[in-house]
Amino acid sequence: MLNKLAIGGIKHRIRDYSVLFSGLMIAAAIFYMFMSLAMNKDFLNSNSPAAATVFIFGFGAVLLAIITVVYINYANKFLLSMRQKEYGMFMMLGAKSSKISKMIFVETFIIGAIASVIGIILGIFATGFVGQLLMKNLDMPVKYFSSFYMPALITTLIFFIVIFIFSALRNSISLRMTKVLTLLNKDSQPTRIKRNTVWTVFQAIIGLIFIGIGYAAMIHMGSNPIFIYIGVPVALVTIVIGTYFVMNSLTTTIISALKKNGKFSQKGLNNFTLSQLNFRIKDYTKILSMVSIMFSLALGAITVGLGFYQQIDTVVNGQKYYDSQIININSKEKALVDKMSGASTNRYDYKTTDKTVYYRQSDFKSQPFTYSHFNMDSMFSTQKKSTSLNNDEVKYEIQSSMLPKNQTKEIKAVSDQEYNNIQGKANSITYVKTDSFRKNLTPIKQVSEEQQSRFPSMKNAIADKYVVYKNINGFFSGLEFMGFFLGIAFLAMLASCLMFKILSGAAGDVKRYNMLHKIGARQKALRASINKEIAVLFAVPATLGIVHVLVGLQMFKALLMKPYSNLALPFIIFFVLYGGYYFLTRHLYKKIVLK
């Protein structure tokens, strides 16, 4: 009978439970997505040049587990608050508290178990979809990646079942320790907000100190990679603690200061909006701190992933100036070159003898040879031009472009007359430069493959820019994949957590907005107030998260040449997605609270 009542209670409030249920499913899906990478050591070791990747992912899994526990703990309280009035009525009618506790246990466990199973299934499909999308569109040769990874599935299932068993027990104990009248009148009881100025100041100082320690650890890791094994746990722990204290102290201080500013607070419904934020902020501290940490992880992962993606072009172009070189170009290869956008060609004729390879000096004068010169001081390559073969770097580039059997021969540049008198096999090599190596990757790849089929000894030749690209892309693609994959996963979780938190409190705000409507507040003013309130709740963790990211990029100085270059694109991508959640949240919130 109790099981029927529990299931009937779920069916009766299915609309109220839908937000809760979807949030739990997303949490389970994201946890599985992360664990499918974190537990797959073959994947981590094969796709990352960093020896500490497994170690970093291990700490990431611990952090995600803590965040998930906090999130489910809040969802658990929300679940109990929706039914506590009914439980109080059952007890008023004579039901034993032990029986009600058992019913709560069954209800909590059923919701958690179903949400976890569906979430894991969604996580498997989401892992496969996101993985294939990234590998296909970003040309990532990722090894040992699998959307269905049994150890991750088992770990996720056990983790969530254990959490929901403890949550169910906690709900049962909480109900048995609460008086019946308290249950019946919970919604009518005022929430008293206590502020202690000394404690607030103390929290702000402690929070800033902890964040400072975390920042110092991340900066030191960038210049001393060995420190990473100590720096990662220190940074994670101190920044999480510091973020919580800063969020709890500075936000309340700023809100209180704005309320005291009469010009601002008395304009429109600003005072009501500030009071709403002041009323919520203590309850929101944990979720905002958690969202801030996830925001920095998500944005940082996408930024670093895109940094590795862009660094591939930088490294490849730094090693090889010309996008393709073709020995004895044929009609098929010429047609492929014609397909390349912005393609320009340099053709050099040469003759080979037993010991020497001869070039026309006039070819280099009419078509200066461009090569990449590595600068030891700046650690970057620059492009230089030469009109002769007297330069050692030019000789090396020309020699490495020839067939292997000719690479050990001496090369000389001679006059046209001398060249014509030489008895040897005539050949040519054509160098192609396009307006973008990445944009013309397909025809460049086809030219490389055609050259390798015609000259098998050229396979994997280091002079071929596409071969160089494949090697470097294979080195960085694992880090790219991890960055993009985890960024998308954390973004989905943080935004859904915040959206779920805001919407879960909407039912309690209906009375307040109805009251404002009855005393003459216009719908336009009410909508503006909601927009401002939700905007602040989204902006606060985003602001602190951005600061975390900007400092955290110092950790990757050893792997990224320019960690702060091209930040605009990942930030735009992230804020478009984050902004989408904001507009969706405020739309759903208005549908609940406004009549």
Buried (B, 14 or more C-beta within 10 A) or exposed (E): EBEEBBBEBBEEBEEBBEBBBBBBBBBBBBBBBBBBBBBBEEBBBBBBEBEBBBBBBBBBBBBBBBBBBBBBBBBBBBBBBBBBBBBBEBBEEEBEBEBBBBBBBBBBBBBBBBBBBBBBBBBBEBBBEBBEEBBEEBBBEBEBBBBEBEEBBEBBBEBBBEBBBBBBBBBBEBBEEBEBEEBBEBEEEEEEEEEEEEEBEEBBEBBBBBBEBBBBBBBBBBEEBEBBBEBBBBBBBBBBBBBBBBBBBBBBBBBBEBBEEEEBBEEBBBBBBBBBBBBBBBBBBBBBBBBBBBBBBBBBBBBBBBBBBBBBBBBBBBBBBBBBBBBBBEEEBEEBBEEBEEBEBBEBBBBBEEEBBBBBBBBBEEBBBBBBEEEEEEEBBEEBEBBEBEBEBBBEBBBBBBBEEBBEBEBBBBEEEEBEEBEBEEBEBBBBBBEEBBEBBEBBBBBBEBBBEBBEEBBEBEBBBBBBBBEBBBBBBBBBBBBBBBBBBBBBBBBBBBBBBBBBBBBEBEEBBEEBBEEEBEEEBBEBBBBBBBEBBBEBBBEBBBEBBBBBBBBBBEBBBEBEEBBEEBBEBBBEBBEEBBEEBBEBBBEBBBE
